[in-house]
Amino acid sequence: MAPPALKDFNPSLGGVECSFSECRDATTGYTLGLKQPYAATDKTVCSRVCLIGGRLTRVKNLERYDNPEKRTGRRKVHAKFAKSYYSEPVCSLHKKVMCTKNKDFHHGNCQKFRNKQAGGKAAHCEQENCHVQKKVDCVAIIPPFMKDTAHKVLGADLSAYTNECRHAINPCDTVALYM
């Protein structure tokens, strides 16, 4: 699934817009929800595709390379991509989580293990084992404090804002930390 269109993204509405987000039973492929509750599955896979921006990605003194391949010409981004020293990169996030339930989980035996009592085993304490994969990419570098959607503020041609991502230095690094 593709992230939402940049031209329609409005970072002032909370900073996150997802085009896809759901969890499925990894064995059957059925969507989890009312008919297939999470508790009824042993293996779950969840996926989310989002654009993230606004206050969530605000960076002070964002820098760029004039020649990113050689990592030379380091300087602050042009005023077109910043306002009062701040920029708001728009980042795309694709996050996948796969969880497998521990068939040996037992609350009572886990409590015994924690209390160092007989019969308790560490194997009983993990409810599930989850693996997370995240892919975060820069989509555009825009000035902050936008009050409307990107195309109305920046114009119809967003190419300069999207191209600046290739030059910006780590514009979306913090997104992977909290999403």
N, C-alpha and C positions, 0 to 999 in steps of 0.2 A: 504494500500500500504506500502511496505517496503522501507526504505531509500536506497540510492545507496550502493553498496558493498564497504566495507572499503578497500579491496585490490585494488580497482580501483580508490579510491578517491585521488585527487591531490589538497592538500590545497594551493599550490602556485598559483593556477588559480583563485584567488579571494576569496577563503575560503568557498564558498557555492556551493553545488551541490544538486539539487532537482530531485527526481525521480517522483514526482507528484505535480502538482500545477494547480488547475482550480477552476472556479466559476460556480455554477449552479443555475437555478431557483429552489428555494426550494419547490415550489408548483408542478411544472411539472417534474422536474428532468432534463430538457434540459440544455445542456452546454451553458453558456452565451458567446456571441461573435458576429460575423457578422450577423448571422441569428436570434439570440435572444439577442438584446442589453440590457445592464444593466437597462436602463431607462424604459424598457417595463415590468419589473418584480417588484412585491411588496415585495417579500421575497427572499433573496439571501443567499446561503451558499457557502463559499469558504474553500478549504482545501489545505494544503501544507505539504509535507514530504521532509525533507532535511537533509543532513549532513553539519555541519558547523565546520570549523577548521582554521588553519593557523593564520594569524595576528588577526583575529576576536576573537579568543579564547585564545590568548597568556596570560599566567599567570606567574608572577615572584614568585619564592619560593613556588611552589605548595607543599602542605603538604598531608600526608596520615596517616592512622592509621594502625599499625601492626595487631590489632584486631578490625576491624570495628564494630562488634556486641557489644563489650563492650566499644568502643570508647577509647581504650588505646593504648599506644605506638605511640604517635604523633611525627612525624618527617618529614623532607623534603623527596620528592620522590628520588629514586635512580638516579644516573647519566644517566642510560639507558633511563630514561623518561624525561631527561632535558638536556639542553645545555646552558652553561653560566647563570645558575640560572633560565632559562625559560623553560616552558613546553607548549605544544599546545594540549589541549584536543580536541578530535574529538567528537562532540555532535550531537545527532539526535534531530530534532525538528519536532513535529507534531502539526500544528496550524490549528484550525478550527474557522471560523468567520461566525456568522449568523446575518444578518441585515434585519430588517423589516422597510419598509418606513412608515413614518407618513402621513396618509391620510389627516390630518388637516394642514399640512405645507402650509404656504402662505407667500411668501417673503414680500409682502406689509404690511400685518398685523403684521408680525414679526418686521418689521422696525418701525411700529407705537408703538409696545410694548417697543422696545429699546429706543425710543424717548419719552416714557411715554405719548403717545397721545391716545385719545379715540379710541376704536375699536381694539386696539392691545392686544393680549393674548399670554402668554408664550407657550401655546400648539401649536402655529403656528410656533415656532422657531426651533424645532428639525426636521431635514429632515428625519432622520432615527435613529433607536435604534439598536445598535450592541452589541453582546455578543461574547467575545473572550475566547477560551480555548487553552492553550498551554501545551504541554507535552515535556519536555526536558530531555534527558537521555545521560549519558556518554557512548561513544562507545569504545574509546581507549585513552590512554595518550601517546603522541609521542613527541620526541624532536623537537624543532623548526628548521626553516631554511632549510626545505626539498626542494630539487630542482626537485624531481621526484615523481612518485606515491608511495604510502605507501609500496606496496609489493616489489618494486625494492630497496627501501632504507632500509626497516626493515627486509626483507626476507619473505619467504612464510608463516612462522608460526607467526601469529600475536597474538597468545593466551596470551603471557605475557603482551602485550600492552592493550588488551581488559580486561584482568583480573585486571589490575591496577586500573581500574575504580571503582571496588568494595572497594578499599582501599583509594582512593583519597578523599580529603575533599573539597566538593563543587566545583568540577572542571568546571561545566557548568552553574553556577549561573548567570553569566552576559549575557549569550545568550538570556534568556527569557526577559531581559530588553530591548534589542534593536531589537528583531525580532518579 
